[in-house]
């Protein structure tokens, strides 16, 4: 695995070693020992999630104020524009975001530690998105930052108005949400 820090060094781009030939491909999508040794990712994963979304669906920006989740995310069908926003008020990167294109073709993954909001935009006809989390989903503690918050100024690669859930449309701006210490 090749592991590269992003502009926010705690968020890591992970490129697995892919073995391919005329039959197809094989790669390790998760290896606890390798991630601990190469990236100091020591979170114990407790839940796997799988979503399928149509083109132009934008999910997020989600986080949990209690039971914060570290996430190891990847795409197995299609392509997404994935975003992580630093919500740690003690961080020098507070309020900044990083993004990566994750796809079934490039097989890249992103490690997003707890303390970040997360969201993605589907760029392909559809996308299947997988992620491992370090804590359980806790709907009472889930919060949403509005995807188009001008204070975040995320450069979403939009071709049309995104398809957003009713819950995500009710998201608040960064200056109006509960934050991490």
N, C-alpha and C positions, 0 to 999 in steps of 0.2 A: 504494500500500500504506500502510495505517495500522499503525504499529509502536508498541506500548505496553509499557514495562517492567512486570514483575510485582512482587510483594512482594520477590523476589530480583531486583534490577535486571538481572543478566546473562541471566536467562531472559526471553525476549521473546514477547509475544502478537502475531501478525502477522495482519492482516485485509486480504486482497487486495481490490482494486477489482473488483467483479463487474458485468459488463454483461449484463443479462437482458431478455428480452422474451417474447412468446408462443411463440417458437421454442425457447427454452431459455436458456442462459447461456454466457458465456465469461469466463475470468480467467487472468492469469498466475500460475501456482503457484510459479514460481521465476524470478528475474531476478538474476543475479550482481551486476550493476552497481548495481541499486536497493538490494539488501541491503547491499552495501558502503557506498554513499553514505548511506543512511538509518539503518543499524543497526550499521555497522562489522563486519558478519559477513563475514569474509574467508577462512573455511575453504574449502579445496578439497574438494569432495565426490567420493568415490571409489566409493561403493556406494549403490544404491537397494534397499530392502527393501519387501516387500508381504506383509502377513499378513491372514488372514481368521479371525475368531473368533466363536463363538456367544455369546449373551447370558449374562452373569454370569461369563465367562472373565476371569480376572485374570492378566496377564502382568507379571512383574517382581518385584522391583525390580532391574534389571540394570545392570552397568557393567563396564568393562575396566580392570584395574589398570595394564596396559601397553597401548600403542596406544589410549589413551582416545578415545572418539568424541564429537564434537559431532553433534547430530541435529536435523534440520528435519523435524518430524512433522506429519501431517495425516490426516484421515479422508475417504474418498471414498464410502463406503456406511455408513450407520448413525451411531451416536454412542458416544463413549467419554468416560470421566473419566480425564484424563491427569495424571500426577504426575512431578515432578522433585525429587530430593532432593540438596541441596548436600553433597558429600563432600570439599570442599576444606578441609583442616584449618586453613589460613591465612585462610579467609574468615570475616567476621563473621556470615555466615549458615549456618555449618557446622551440619549436622544438621537444618536447617529444610527444609520442602518447600513447593512451590507446585503448584497444580492448575488445570486449565482443562477445560471441556467442549468437545470438538472434534467436529464433526459434518459430514456431507455437506451439511446445510442451512446451517449458519453459515459453512462453508468457512474457518474459522480455522485457523491453523497455530501451532506453538510452536517457538521456537528454544531448544534445550537445549545449552549449550556443554559441552565436555569437562570432567570433574570432577564430574559429576552421575550419580546412579543414576536410572533411568527405568522407569516401569511404567504400565499402564493397565488399566481395568476397562470391559468392554463393557456399555453400558446399553440398547442396542437389541436386536432379535431376532438380529442379527448385525452385524458391522462389518468393513470393509476398511480397514486402517491402512497408510499409506505413510510411509516415512521415508528421507531421504538422510543418509548418514554421512560424517564427515570422515576416518575411518580404516576399515580393513578389519576384519571380524569375526575375532577371535582367541580361539577357544574355550579355549585354555590360560590365557588371562589374564582370562576372564570370571568375574565374581563376582556373587553374588545376596544381597541383603538381604531378609530375610523381610518380606512385605508388611504384616503386622500387628504389626511391632515396636512395643512400647509406648513406647519412647524416641522414636520418630518421631511417634506419635499421629496418623497420617493419617486424616482423616475420609472414608473411602471411603463412597460412597452405596450401601451394600449393602442389598438386599431379602432376600437369602438368602445362605447360605454360598457363597463364590465357587468357581468351578472353577479349580483351580490345578494346574500340571504337577508331576510328581514332583520335578523339578529345583528348581522354585521353592519347593516345600514344604520342601526341605532348606536354604533360605536361612538365614543367620545374622543375629543382631541387629547393630545399628550398632556396639555396643561390642566385637564379636568379629570384625570384618572388616578386611581391609587397606584403607588409605585413601590418598588423594592428599596430597602435602605442602601 
